């Protein structure tokens, strides 16, 4: 369904693969039954090694996107979730000064999307 399990807002000088490790650590703490993770090719290095070594969880790396349209299994859920979040004006730019307020706005935006589905 594209529900958000964990959020970690980090500074711009932290690479997303390292930030992804923090997000997964939070998600694994809240949902210990997670058995596998899907990620794109940008996460095939540090994120994959750390996640598999520390947590013993399988990381499935989706293939590179080709120039023609092709539905990639499970990856579209992540892309769709980001698309829904981009509809929120406060998340379209970096308006927030503190990471806590950015996280709260992201959760409010996602809650709004979930409530619209009811």
C-alpha positions in Angstrom: 0.0 0.0 0.0 3.0 2.3 0.3 2.6 3.1 4.0 5.5 4.7 5.7 7.1 2.5 8.4 9.9 4.8 9.6 11.2 8.3 8.9 14.7 9.7 9.4 15.4 13.2 8.3 19.1 13.9 8.0 21.4 16.7 7.0 22.3 17.1 3.3 25.9 16.1 3.8 24.9 12.6 4.8 24.6 10.3 1.8 21.3 8.6 1.3 22.8 5.1 1.6 23.9 5.9 5.1 20.7 7.6 5.9 18.9 4.5 4.6 20.7 2.5 7.2 19.2 4.7 10.0 15.7 4.4 8.5 15.9 0.7 8.3 17.2 0.4 11.9 14.2 2.4 13.1 11.8 0.3 10.9 13.4 -3.0 12.2 13.0 -1.8 15.8 9.3 -1.0 15.3 8.6 -4.0 13.0 10.9 -6.9 14.0 9.2 -9.3 11.6 10.7 -7.6 8.5 12.4 -10.3 6.4 13.4 -8.4 3.2 13.9 -4.9 1.9 13.6 -3.6 -1.7 16.0 -0.8 -2.8 17.2 0.7 -6.1 20.7 0.3 -7.5 22.0 3.3 -5.5 21.7 1.3 -2.3 23.7 -1.7 -3.6 26.9 -0.9 -1.7 27.0 0.4 1.9 23.3 0.0 2.6 23.1 -3.6 1.3 26.3 -4.7 3.2 25.3 -3.2 6.5 21.7 -4.3 6.4 22.6 -7.9 5.5 25.5 -8.1 8.0 23.9 -6.3 11.0 20.3 -7.3 10.7 20.5 -10.5 8.6 17.8 -9.2 6.3 17.8 -9.9 2.5 18.1 -6.8 0.4 16.5 -7.0 -3.1 18.1 -4.5 -5.5 15.8 -3.5 -8.4 17.3 -3.3 -11.9 18.2 0.0 -13.5 15.4 1.9 -15.1 15.4 1.6 -18.9 14.5 4.5 -21.2 11.2 2.9 -22.1 8.3 2.6 -19.7 8.4 -0.6 -17.7 6.6 -1.4 -14.4 9.2 -2.7 -11.9 7.8 -5.0 -9.2 7.4 -3.3 -5.8 9.5 -0.3 -6.8 6.4 1.6 -8.0 5.0 1.6 -4.5 7.9 3.7 -3.2 7.8 6.0 -6.2 4.0 6.4 -5.8 4.4 7.2 -2.1 7.0 9.9 -2.9 4.6 11.3 -5.5 1.8 11.5 -3.0 4.1 13.4 -0.6 5.1 15.8 -3.3 1.5 17.0 -3.5 2.0 18.6 -0.1 3.2 22.2 -0.5 5.3 22.3 2.6 7.2 19.3 1.5 7.8 20.5 -2.1 10.7 22.8 -0.9 13.0 22.9 2.1 10.9 25.3 4.2 11.6 23.7 7.5 14.6 24.7 9.6 14.5 21.9 12.1 14.5 18.2 11.2 11.7 17.5 13.7 9.3 19.8 12.0 10.2 18.3 8.6 9.4 14.8 10.0 6.1 16.0 11.5 5.0 17.6 8.2 5.9 14.4 6.4 3.8 12.4 8.8 0.9 14.8 8.6 1.0 14.7 4.8 1.0 10.9 4.8 -1.9 10.8 7.4 -3.8 13.1 5.1 -3.3 10.7 2.2 -4.4 7.8 4.3 -7.5 9.6 5.5 -8.5 10.4 1.9 -8.5 6.7 1.1 -11.2 5.9 3.7 
